[in-house]
Amino acid sequence: MTTLKLKLAHGTTLHELIVPAESSFEDLKAAAAKVTGVPVGDQKLLFRGRERGDGDAIYAAGVKDGGKIMLIESEARRAEAAARQAETAEEKSKEAQAKAQLDALSKKIDDVEAQIKQNASTEGSLKQWVGLGEVLTKQLLELDSVEAPGEMRSIRRALVVRVQALCDQVDKIKSDVAVLSQL
């Protein structure tokens, strides 16, 4: 059984197919589906600029070893691929936007955390600690408003946990300051 080594052009990609010489264009479509991922029903195969029927034998069409076959996807499939690309680009854009927002919030949280560490003892007035608690609450609200797709969700969740821990710390310090101020 002789085989033919064919070049299959699909978009900008050139694939190599090895098929039996007595194959039909339908057989060629099945082989093309394996290497390109394009379902048989969405394919058009062109040889020498003309579409060939599924039942046509490749040798009868004049296909020889080293011959070039062009695969064209159906319009619907190309439109689907373009839509998927657009969705992916939109998701990446949303992810980048969420990352920028989370980075900015993280920096603000770092600043508040530094203030808390600086005055971690019961120094400072009750009013100061109430103010820091309000700032942290605002940070929680801002974090809640960030639409975080994909990986950004876990980053947002970690920041929320961090801010909640800081809120607990500030609440404890507020209660200690309140007790000390009553003495």
matplotlib code that plots the C-alpha trace (Angstrom):
import matplotlib.pyplot as plt

x = [0.0, 1.6, 1.2, 1.3, 3.0, 0.8, 1.1, -2.1, -2.4, -4.7, -4.7, -1.0, 0.0, 1.3, 0.7, 2.1, -0.3, 0.6, -2.4, -2.9, -2.8, -6.3, -7.9, -10.9, -11.2, -13.5, -10.6, -8.4, -10.9, -10.8, -7.0, -7.1, -9.5, -7.0, -4.2, -6.1, -9.0, -11.5, -14.5, -15.1, -18.4, -16.8, -14.1, -13.7, -10.7, -9.3, -6.8, -5.6, -8.0, -11.2, -13.3, -13.4, -16.3, -16.0, -16.3, -13.7, -10.5, -7.4, -5.5, -8.3, -8.0, -4.3, -3.0, 0.6, 3.2, 4.2, 1.0, -0.6, -4.2, -5.8, -8.3, -10.8, -13.1, -16.8, -17.8, -19.7, -16.6, -14.4, -17.0, -17.0, -13.2, -13.2, -15.8, -13.8, -10.7, -12.7, -14.0, -10.4, -9.1, -12.0, -11.3, -7.6, -8.5, -10.9, -8.2, -5.6, -8.0, -8.8, -5.1, -4.5, -7.4, -6.2, -2.6, -3.8, -6.0, -3.1, -0.9, -3.5, -3.9, -0.1, -0.2, -3.0, -1.2, 2.0, 0.1, -1.4, 2.1, 3.5, 0.9, 0.2, 0.3, -2.6, -1.1, -3.2, -6.7, -9.9, -10.8, -7.6, -8.4, -12.0, -10.8, -8.4, -11.4, -13.4, -10.6, -10.4, -14.2, -13.9, -11.2, -13.5, -16.2, -13.8, -12.5, -16.1, -16.7, -13.8, -15.0, -12.2, -12.2, -10.2, -7.0, -7.8, -10.6, -8.1, -6.0, -9.1, -10.1, -6.7, -6.8, -10.3, -9.0, -6.0, -8.3, -10.6, -7.7, -6.6, -10.1, -10.1, -6.8, -8.0, -11.2, -9.2, -7.0, -10.1, -11.6, -8.2, -8.0, -11.6, -10.9, -7.7, -9.4, -12.0, -9.4]
y = [0.0, 3.3, 6.4, 10.1, 12.7, 15.9, 19.4, 20.8, 24.5, 25.7, 29.5, 30.4, 26.9, 24.1, 20.6, 17.4, 14.5, 10.9, 9.1, 6.0, 6.9, 5.5, 7.8, 9.9, 13.6, 12.5, 10.4, 13.4, 15.5, 13.0, 13.1, 16.9, 17.0, 15.1, 17.6, 20.8, 20.2, 21.5, 19.1, 17.4, 19.1, 22.5, 21.8, 22.6, 21.1, 22.8, 21.3, 23.4, 26.2, 24.0, 22.4, 18.7, 16.4, 14.1, 10.9, 12.0, 9.9, 12.0, 10.2, 10.9, 14.6, 14.5, 14.7, 13.5, 13.0, 16.4, 17.9, 20.9, 20.8, 23.9, 23.6, 26.4, 26.5, 27.3, 31.0, 30.0, 28.3, 31.3, 33.6, 31.4, 31.5, 35.3, 35.6, 33.4, 35.5, 38.7, 37.1, 36.1, 39.6, 41.1, 38.7, 39.6, 43.3, 42.8, 40.8, 43.6, 46.2, 44.1, 43.6, 47.4, 48.0, 45.3, 46.6, 50.1, 48.8, 46.6, 49.7, 51.5, 48.6, 48.4, 52.1, 51.5, 48.4, 50.5, 53.0, 50.3, 48.7, 52.1, 52.7, 49.1, 49.7, 51.5, 54.8, 57.2, 58.4, 56.4, 58.8, 57.8, 54.1, 54.7, 56.5, 53.7, 51.2, 53.4, 53.5, 49.7, 49.4, 51.6, 49.3, 46.3, 48.1, 48.9, 45.4, 44.2, 46.5, 45.0, 42.6, 40.1, 37.4, 34.2, 34.3, 37.8, 36.3, 34.5, 37.7, 39.7, 37.1, 37.2, 41.0, 40.7, 38.3, 40.5, 43.6, 41.7, 40.6, 44.3, 45.3, 42.7, 44.1, 47.7, 46.7, 45.0, 48.1, 50.4, 48.4, 48.5, 52.2, 52.7, 50.7, 52.6, 56.0, 55.1, 54.5]
z = [0.0, -1.1, 1.0, 0.1, 2.1, 1.7, 3.0, 4.5, 4.7, 7.5, 8.1, 8.5, 9.6, 7.4, 8.6, 7.2, 6.5, 5.5, 3.9, 1.8, -2.0, -2.5, 0.1, -0.6, 0.3, 3.1, 4.5, 4.1, 6.1, 9.0, 9.0, 8.9, 11.8, 14.0, 13.4, 13.2, 15.6, 13.0, 12.8, 9.5, 9.0, 9.2, 6.6, 2.9, 1.2, -1.9, -4.3, -7.2, -6.2, -6.4, -3.7, -4.0, -3.1, -0.1, -2.2, -4.8, -4.7, -4.2, -6.9, -9.4, -8.6, -9.4, -5.9, -5.8, -3.2, -1.7, -3.0, -1.1, 0.1, 1.6, 4.5, 4.9, 8.0, 7.7, 8.3, 11.5, 12.9, 12.1, 13.7, 16.8, 17.0, 16.6, 19.4, 21.7, 21.0, 21.8, 25.0, 26.0, 25.3, 27.3, 30.2, 30.1, 30.1, 33.1, 34.9, 34.3, 35.5, 38.7, 39.3, 39.1, 41.5, 43.9, 43.8, 44.7, 47.6, 48.8, 49.0, 51.0, 53.3, 53.8, 54.8, 57.4, 58.7, 59.1, 61.2, 63.3, 64.0, 64.7, 67.4, 68.3, 72.0, 73.6, 72.6, 70.8, 71.4, 71.0, 68.2, 66.2, 66.5, 65.5, 62.5, 61.5, 61.9, 59.5, 57.0, 57.1, 56.7, 53.6, 52.3, 52.7, 50.8, 48.0, 47.9, 47.7, 44.7, 42.7, 40.0, 40.2, 37.5, 37.6, 39.6, 40.9, 43.1, 45.3, 45.6, 46.6, 49.1, 50.7, 51.0, 52.6, 55.1, 55.8, 56.3, 58.6, 60.7, 60.9, 61.9, 64.7, 65.9, 65.8, 67.6, 70.4, 70.7, 70.8, 73.6, 75.5, 75.0, 76.2, 79.3, 80.1, 79.5, 82.1, 84.8]

ax = plt.figure().add_subplot(projection="3d")
ax.plot(x, y, z, "-o")
ax.set_aspect("equal")
plt.show()
